[in-house]
């Protein structure tokens, strides 16, 4: 679950988890050790580990962080 006051890093990790989960569901993959991702336990995950999973699954992603007027925005 993603909290309302989640940081940009937490939001990015959550979105990556959702993309991996969707990909697994659509492609009916049986992958071990993805429980933390499948249940979006983002506090147990590192962004670089998630990026590695995406690469191994052949899922393209782009993470961009911009600063606008003192507010940080992310795009995936």
C-alpha positions in Angstrom: 0.0 0.0 0.0 1.3 3.5 -0.9 0.7 6.1 1.7 -0.7 9.5 0.8 2.4 11.3 2.0 4.8 8.9 0.2 8.1 10.3 -1.1 8.9 10.4 -4.8 11.3 7.5 -4.3 8.5 5.4 -2.7 6.1 6.4 -5.5 8.6 5.4 -8.2 9.3 2.0 -6.5 5.5 1.4 -6.1 4.9 2.1 -9.8 7.7 -0.2 -10.9 6.2 -2.9 -8.6 2.9 -2.4 -10.3 4.4 -2.7 -13.8 6.2 -5.9 -12.9 3.1 -7.4 -11.3 1.0 -6.5 -14.4 3.7 -8.0 -16.7 3.8 -11.2 -14.6 0.0 -11.5 -14.6 -0.4 -10.9 -18.3 2.4 -13.3 -19.3 1.5 -15.9 -16.7 5.1 -16.1 -15.5 6.0 -18.3 -12.6 8.9 -16.5 -10.9 10.4 -17.3 -7.5 11.3 -14.7 -4.9 9.0 -12.0 -6.3 6.7 -11.9 -3.3 8.1 -8.5 -2.1 7.4 -7.1 -5.5 4.1 -8.8 -6.1 2.8 -7.5 -2.7 4.5 -4.1 -3.2 6.6 -4.3 -0.1 8.5 -1.3 -1.2 10.2 -0.7 2.1 12.1 -4.0 1.6 13.2 -3.2 -2.0 16.0 -1.1 -3.5 15.4 0.9 -6.7 18.5 -0.7 -8.3 17.2 -4.2 -7.6 13.8 -3.3 -9.1 15.6 -1.9 -12.2 17.5 -5.2 -12.5 14.3 -7.2 -12.4 12.8 -5.1 -15.1 15.9 -5.6 -17.2 15.8 -9.4 -16.7 12.1 -9.4 -17.6 12.7 -7.4 -20.8 10.5 -4.5 -19.5 11.5 -1.1 -20.7 11.3 1.8 -18.3 12.5 5.4 -18.0 12.9 7.2 -14.7 13.3 11.0 -14.9 13.4 13.3 -11.9 13.0 17.1 -12.5 13.1 20.0 -10.2 10.6 22.7 -10.9 10.3 25.7 -8.7 11.5 23.8 -5.7 9.2 20.9 -6.3 10.6 17.5 -7.4 8.6 15.7 -10.1 9.1 12.1 -11.4 8.2 10.6 -14.7 8.2 6.9 -15.5 
